[in-house]
Amino acid sequence: MNPPKTDARRHHDPEVRGFASDNYAGVHPEVLAALALANGGHQVAYGGDDYTDHLQRIVRSHFGATAEAFPVFNGTGANVVALQAVTDRWGAVICAESAHIHVDEGGAPERMGGLKLLTVPTPDGKLTPELIDRQAYGWEDEHRAMPQVVSITQSTELGTLYTPEEIRAICEHAHARGMKVHLDGSRIANAAASLDVPMRAFTNAVGVDILSLGGTKNGALFGEAVVVINHDAVRHMKHIRKMSMQLASKMRFVSVQLEALLAKDLWLRNARHANEMAQRLAEGVRAVHGGEILYPVQANGVFAKLPHEVSERLQRRFRVYFWGEAAGGVRWVCSFDTTEDDGDAFVAALEEEMARA
Ligand SMILES: Cc1ncc(COP(=O)(O)O)c(C=O)c1O
């Protein structure tokens, strides 16, 4: 039961939402209810519980009979654990220059995972076989970190999407060169919802070896999972997760959240809604004189270019993230709880600020 709005323990207005990030949103009520359900009594710690066991079955229904989930606390942890499991100490990861592992994880892959990242500039956050080849060389050269894995993000950090065929081509290209493929699926639900395909269509069905499966941005309190698809590609997952401080002792509470999202269609409902709100927001922004959208809006993120003073004034009314600040970029993200009224209010504010500029 929700406490009354006047409850002195509440330090925020639960009716106020913005477009800064899908991480600003709260927890979906069905996930909260699942957490309460998993409470009480004792359950085996460190993943030996019944909720984690159930989660395995659900993950297999999405990602194939051999898939195995390793729940973790957060997305950075999922990526750092997954990437370590598919590389040797001398290994390197090829990724887009805009990849979260490169720009937004505080150097964790390098410092915590000991991984060398080989980055490639991309026009839209997406790698291609040709772009991968800018870094895929020198396997015999001991002076170079050895490219062992290609990491892609779906949906990308720029709100764009790979088609299943594009990911298949990347997997074939990488595998032919002895490299594995990791997919950062922090927003995998948004991708599947937008492409209108099951998540397997662009993961296990096309050759992805290992996946960071997102939960938080899709409505969880916290919690993601590394999903191993190709067991031949990974080593020592359990040890790496523990050593990387991502082994939850009370794992049932991570697992039950992912179960709540993935067992039926909550993941899809949440993602579809967020995507629809992003489309609506983008339409509204396009209709504002001078509103320029930077990338195709294919998931739940909208990237736009605005005069700096407009972004700054807007920032005082709605929190937004500046993106490539020098170029005037801003990012808006929609969540499972974004409403049409939220979008309309934001577009109206943008219209006012543009008119003043
Ligand atoms: C594409 C992508 N990967 C990984 C993460 C990492 O998630 P976390 O902040 O939970 O570590 C994020 C978070 O914003 C993300 O956008």
The ligand as a Gaussian input file, in Angstrom:
#p B3LYP/6-31G(d) Opt

LIG

0 1
 C       23.892000       0.925000     -22.508000
 C       24.143000       0.835000     -21.033000
 N       24.891000      -0.169000     -20.565000
 C       25.145000      -0.308000     -19.256000
 C       24.644000       0.589000     -18.335000
 C       25.096000       0.448000     -16.914000
 O       24.160000       0.392000     -15.950000
 P       24.456000       0.748000     -14.434000
 O       24.323000       2.211000     -14.303000
 O       23.386000      -0.040000     -13.744000
 O       25.802000       0.271000     -14.053000
 C       23.856000       1.662000     -18.770000
 C       23.311000       2.635000     -17.817000
 O       22.957000       3.739000     -18.124000
 C       23.619000       1.789000     -20.167000
 O       22.904000       2.819000     -20.664000

